[in-house]
Amino acid sequence: MSDVIIIGGGVIGMLTARELHQAGADVLVIERGPLGGESSWAGGGIISPLQPWRYSDAVNHLAEISKAVYPSLAQQLQEESNIDCELTTSGLLFTDLDERMQAEDWAQEWAVELHTIKDDKLIHEIEPQLNRAIRGGLWMPKIMQIRNPKLVKALKGSFDTLGISYSEHTPVTELIIDGGAIKGVSTARETLTAERVIIASGAWSAGFIRQERNVEIEPVKGQMIMFSGEPGLIRRMVLSSGHYIIPRRDGRVLAGSTLERTGFDKAVTADANRELRLAAAAIIPALANMEIERQWAGLRPGTERGIPYICPHPEIDGLFINAGHYRNGVVLGPASARLMAEMITGQAVTLDPASYALEAAH
């Protein structure tokens, strides 16, 4: 019998398991596929919401805590797994000044370094490969990125080193509830008991509770492409007209992403390929002639306002939810995991949990 069973082995589930293990809990993570095999590996890994001034304080609190945690977390994961997550401070450049006042107010409130650039020479010094037609923007030099597939591999390696139990390719078929309290979960092979169960299944989280108050999360597909480039050719992450460019250390360049409400369909399309290629070349003209190495899709766990659920279930004792992070699972993950662990272990909570409750207006 485990102290806590976590349904879902993505970034949120794995970070939560690690936090609980460090707090002394015996944890078991159950994942329907491979650990980190869904949206956790598929995203861009920008350690910031794309336009943080558009988000509520609830999201920004989680983001700012996580941003402060990542340097030490990446170092610890490398020591535990021998995998470099490639945490890199490449900065994030927005090529639009329409929201300048809102962005500047946000940056002042949250003490984030942000520069308004109106000099076309300066903006092209920041990113020399930027389209010459772009003459201004907003520059956040301290924004980091992490390489998602390496992050999930490092977390799995951390599990192996720390002795955190997990079961891959094991779909949970049912929650075991008796007298209004959680007793464990069933899989196709066995029933597993625990007095605490956390649903951290991303876009699939809503499917576990059918009769009691449900988790309002829907899948939102995002397609991305990856170019094969030369290391150092593109230096900065760039966001322009809803599309972004993320250069990796090895020269690969990610371009994303679409927003599609097509249920649980993860098929990639030629239309998205064209859209992403054209948008990428409009931002960085050098990408027009680069080979596309890969195209893929992931399903984001969307909520109405983009605020995740990090809470106990109000009607089932012992059941908790840590899901619904939409496009921000990686950036919100460490703080979400900490808050969830604090709730379960009875520690003083880092943040007011009311904003993340199931009954809150999401």
C-alpha positions in Angstrom: 0.0 0.0 0.0 1.4 3.4 -1.0 0.8 6.6 0.9 -0.1 8.4 -2.4 -1.0 7.1 -5.9 -0.6 9.6 -8.7 -2.5 8.9 -11.9 -0.4 10.4 -14.7 3.3 10.4 -15.3 3.8 13.7 -17.2 5.8 16.6 -15.9 3.1 17.6 -13.3 2.7 14.0 -12.0 6.5 13.4 -11.9 7.3 16.7 -10.2 4.6 16.1 -7.6 5.8 12.6 -6.9 9.3 14.0 -6.4 8.1 16.7 -4.0 6.1 14.1 -2.0 9.0 11.7 -1.9 11.2 14.4 -0.5 8.6 15.1 2.1 8.8 11.5 3.2 5.8 10.0 1.5 5.7 6.6 -0.2 4.5 7.4 -3.8 3.5 5.3 -6.8 3.0 7.0 -10.2 0.8 5.1 -12.7 1.0 6.1 -16.3 -1.2 4.9 -19.2 1.8 5.1 -21.6 5.5 5.8 -21.1 6.5 8.4 -18.5 6.4 11.9 -20.1 5.0 10.5 -23.3 2.2 13.0 -23.9 2.2 16.8 -23.9 5.1 17.0 -21.5 7.7 16.1 -24.1 5.8 17.8 -27.0 6.0 21.5 -25.8 8.5 24.2 -26.4 9.8 24.4 -22.8 9.6 28.2 -22.5 9.9 29.0 -18.8 7.3 31.7 -18.9 3.7 32.1 -20.1 3.9 33.5 -23.7 2.2 36.7 -22.7 2.2 36.7 -18.9 0.4 40.0 -18.6 -2.7 38.4 -20.1 -2.9 35.9 -17.3 -4.4 36.1 -13.8 -2.4 36.5 -10.6 -3.1 32.9 -9.9 -1.0 31.8 -12.9 1.7 34.4 -12.5 2.3 33.4 -8.8 2.9 29.8 -9.9 5.1 31.0 -12.8 7.3 33.3 -10.8 7.9 30.7 -8.1 8.8 28.0 -10.7 11.1 30.4 -12.6 13.1 30.8 -9.3 13.2 27.1 -8.7 14.4 25.9 -12.1 18.1 26.5 -11.9 18.5 24.4 -8.8 16.0 21.8 -10.0 17.8 21.3 -13.3 21.1 20.9 -11.4 19.6 18.4 -9.0 18.1 16.4 -11.8 21.4 16.3 -13.6 23.1 15.0 -10.5 20.4 12.4 -10.0 20.0 11.2 -13.6 23.2 12.3 -15.4 21.0 14.0 -18.0 21.4 17.7 -18.8 18.0 19.3 -19.3 19.6 22.1 -21.3 18.2 24.9 -19.2 19.3 28.0 -21.1 18.7 31.7 -20.6 18.1 32.7 -24.2 15.6 35.5 -23.5 12.3 36.1 -25.1 11.6 38.8 -27.7 8.0 39.9 -28.5 7.8 41.6 -31.9 4.6 43.5 -31.1 4.2 46.8 -29.2 0.3 46.8 -29.2 0.3 45.6 -25.5 3.3 47.7 -24.4 1.5 49.5 -21.6 -0.1 46.4 -20.2 3.3 44.5 -20.4 5.2 47.3 -18.8 2.7 47.5 -15.9 2.9 43.8 -15.4 6.7 43.8 -15.4 6.8 46.5 -12.8 4.3 44.7 -10.6 6.1 41.4 -10.8 9.7 42.8 -10.8 10.5 41.2 -14.1 13.1 42.8 -16.4 11.4 44.0 -19.6 12.6 46.5 -22.1 10.6 48.3 -24.8 12.6 48.4 -28.0 11.8 51.0 -30.6 15.1 51.1 -32.3 15.3 48.8 -35.3 19.1 48.6 -35.0 18.9 47.5 -31.4 16.3 44.9 -32.0 18.4 43.3 -34.7 21.4 43.3 -32.4 19.3 41.3 -29.9 18.5 38.8 -32.7 20.4 39.3 -35.9 18.4 36.8 -37.9 15.1 38.6 -37.2 13.1 39.8 -40.2 14.4 43.3 -41.2 10.8 44.5 -41.5 10.4 44.1 -37.7 11.4 47.4 -36.1 10.4 47.1 -32.4 9.2 44.9 -29.7 9.4 43.9 -26.0 12.5 42.2 -24.8 12.7 40.0 -21.7 16.4 39.0 -21.4 16.1 36.6 -18.4 13.5 34.2 -19.7 14.8 30.6 -19.8 13.9 27.6 -21.8 14.3 23.9 -21.1 14.4 20.9 -23.5 11.2 19.0 -22.7 12.2 15.5 -23.8 15.4 15.8 -21.7 13.4 17.1 -18.7 11.1 14.1 -18.7 14.0 11.7 -19.1 15.9 13.4 -16.3 12.8 13.1 -14.0 12.5 9.4 -14.8 16.2 9.0 -14.1 15.7 10.8 -10.8 12.9 8.3 -9.9 15.3 5.5 -10.5 18.0 7.1 -8.3 15.7 8.1 -5.5 13.6 4.9 -5.5 10.3 6.5 -6.5 8.0 3.7 -7.7 6.2 4.0 -11.1 4.3 1.8 -13.4 4.3 2.6 -17.2 1.8 1.3 -19.8 -0.8 0.8 -17.1 -4.1 2.6 -17.7 -6.2 3.2 -14.6 -9.7 1.8 -15.2 -11.5 3.0 -12.1 -11.2 5.0 -8.9 -12.1 2.9 -5.8 -14.5 5.0 -3.7 -16.3 3.8 -0.6 -18.4 5.9 1.8 -17.4 9.2 0.0 -13.6 8.5 0.5 -10.9 7.3 -1.9 -9.6 3.8 -1.3 -7.3 3.3 -4.3 -7.5 2.6 -8.0 -8.0 -0.4 -10.3 -6.0 -1.2 -13.4 -6.6 -4.1 -15.9 -4.2 -6.2 -13.7 -4.9 -5.3 -10.1 -6.4 -3.1 -7.5 -4.0 -0.8 -5.7 -4.9 0.8 -2.3 -4.0 4.2 -1.0 -5.7 6.8 1.2 -4.6 9.6 -1.1 -4.9 9.7 -4.9 -3.9 12.5 -7.2 -5.3 12.9 -10.7 -2.5 14.4 -12.8 -3.5 13.1 -16.2 -3.4 16.3 -18.2 -6.0 16.3 -21.0 -7.4 13.0 -19.8 -8.1 14.1 -16.2 -11.8 14.7 -16.7 -12.5 11.1 -17.6 -11.9 9.7 -14.1 -14.8 11.3 -12.3 -18.2 10.8 -13.9 -20.9 11.1 -11.3 -19.5 13.4 -8.7 -18.4 17.0 -9.4 -16.2 16.8 -12.5 -12.9 18.3 -13.6 -13.6 20.6 -16.5 -10.6 20.1 -18.7 -10.7 19.7 -22.5 -7.9 18.6 -24.9 -6.5 21.4 -27.1 -4.2 20.1 -29.8 -0.9 21.9 -30.7 1.2 21.0 -33.7 4.8 22.0 -34.0 7.7 21.6 -36.5 11.4 21.3 -35.9 14.1 22.6 -38.3 17.6 21.3 -38.7 19.9 24.3 -38.3 23.4 25.3 -37.3 24.3 25.9 -33.6 24.3 29.6 -32.7 22.6 30.8 -35.9 19.5 31.9 -34.0 20.1 33.1 -30.5 16.8 34.2 -29.0 13.3 32.9 -28.5 10.9 35.1 -30.5 7.1 35.4 -30.3 5.3 37.1 -33.2 1.6 37.2 -34.1 0.8 34.2 -32.0 3.7 32.0 -33.3 7.1 31.3 -31.6 10.6 30.3 -32.5 12.8 28.4 -30.0 16.5 27.7 -30.9 18.1 24.7 -29.2 21.7 24.4 -28.3 22.4 21.9 -31.1 21.1 24.1 -33.8 17.6 22.6 -34.1 14.8 25.2 -34.1 11.3 24.6 -32.9 8.4 26.6 -34.5 4.9 26.5 -33.0 2.2 26.2 -32.5 -1.4 25.6 -33.6 -4.5 25.8 -31.3 -7.0 23.2 -32.3 -10.1 21.9 -30.5 -10.4 18.5 -32.2 -10.9 16.2 -29.2 -8.3 13.6 -28.6 -7.1 13.5 -32.2 -3.3 13.9 -32.4 -2.9 13.6 -36.1 -0.5 16.0 -37.8 -1.7 17.9 -40.9 -0.2 19.4 -44.1 -2.1 22.6 -43.5 -0.5 23.0 -40.1 2.9 22.3 -41.6 2.4 25.1 -44.1 1.1 27.5 -41.5 4.0 26.9 -39.2 6.6 27.0 -41.9 5.3 30.3 -43.4 4.9 31.9 -39.9 8.5 30.8 -38.9 10.0 32.2 -42.1 8.1 35.5 -41.6 9.8 35.8 -38.2 13.3 34.4 -39.2 13.8 34.5 -43.0 16.7 32.1 -42.7 14.2 29.3 -41.7 12.6 29.4 -45.2 15.5 27.3 -46.6 16.0 25.0 -43.7 14.9 21.3 -43.7 12.0 20.4 -41.5 13.2 17.4 -39.5 10.0 16.6 -37.7 6.4 17.5 -37.1 4.3 16.4 -34.1 1.3 17.2 -32.0 0.4 17.2 -28.3 -2.8 17.7 -26.4 -2.8 20.5 -23.9 -5.1 20.2 -20.9 -7.3 23.3 -21.3 -9.4 25.1 -18.7 -11.7 28.1 -19.3 -9.3 30.7 -18.0 -6.0 28.8 -18.2 -5.8 28.4 -14.4 -5.0 24.8 -13.2 -6.8 22.8 -10.6 -4.5 22.2 -7.6 -6.9 21.1 -4.9 -8.7 18.4 -3.0 -11.9 17.1 -4.5 -14.8 18.8 -2.6 -16.9 15.6 -2.4 -14.4 12.7 -2.3 -12.2 12.6 0.7 -8.6 11.8 -0.1 -8.9 12.6 -3.8 -6.8 15.4 -5.2 -6.4 17.1 -8.6 -3.3 18.6 -10.1 -4.2 19.2 -13.7 -5.4 21.8 -16.3 -2.2 23.7 -16.9 -3.1 24.3 -20.5 0.0 25.7 -22.4 2.0 26.2 -19.2 2.6 22.8 -17.6 6.4 23.1 -17.7 6.6 26.7 -16.3 3.9 26.1 -13.7 5.0 22.6 -12.8 7.5 23.1 -9.9 5.2 25.5 -8.0 2.1 23.3 -8.6 3.9 20.3 -7.3 5.0 22.1 -4.2 1.5 23.4 -3.5 0.0 19.9 -4.0 2.6 18.3 -1.7 1.9 20.9 0.9 -1.8 20.2 0.8 -1.3 16.5 1.2 1.3 16.5 3.9 -0.4 19.3 5.9 2.4 21.8 5.6 1.8 25.5 5.5 0.8 26.3 1.9 3.0 28.6 -0.3 0.0 30.1 -2.0 -3.7 30.7 -1.2 -5.3 27.6 -2.6 -8.7 29.2 -3.2 -7.8 30.3 -6.8 -7.0 26.7 -7.8 -10.1 25.0 -6.2 -12.4 22.8 -8.3 -15.4 25.1 -7.5 -13.5 28.3 -8.5 -14.6 29.9 -11.8 -12.2 28.5 -14.3 
